[in-house]
């Protein structure tokens, strides 16, 4: 994801270019017997990443 953001910010295009729709479609599995991740925090980060990619994509 970091590499995809760097490519977007610098205007580079490559085979590993991250697209906003890929970020929007990303889903993480939940856990039942151990502590998972902070869903609200991860969802907020993914929204920010998607918005960043969309901003740089339209330039």
PyMOL commands that set and color helices and strands:
alter all, ss='L'
color gray80, all
select helices_A, chain A and resi 2-10+20-25+39-57
alter helices_A, ss='H'
color red, helices_A
deselect
rebuild
show_as cartoon
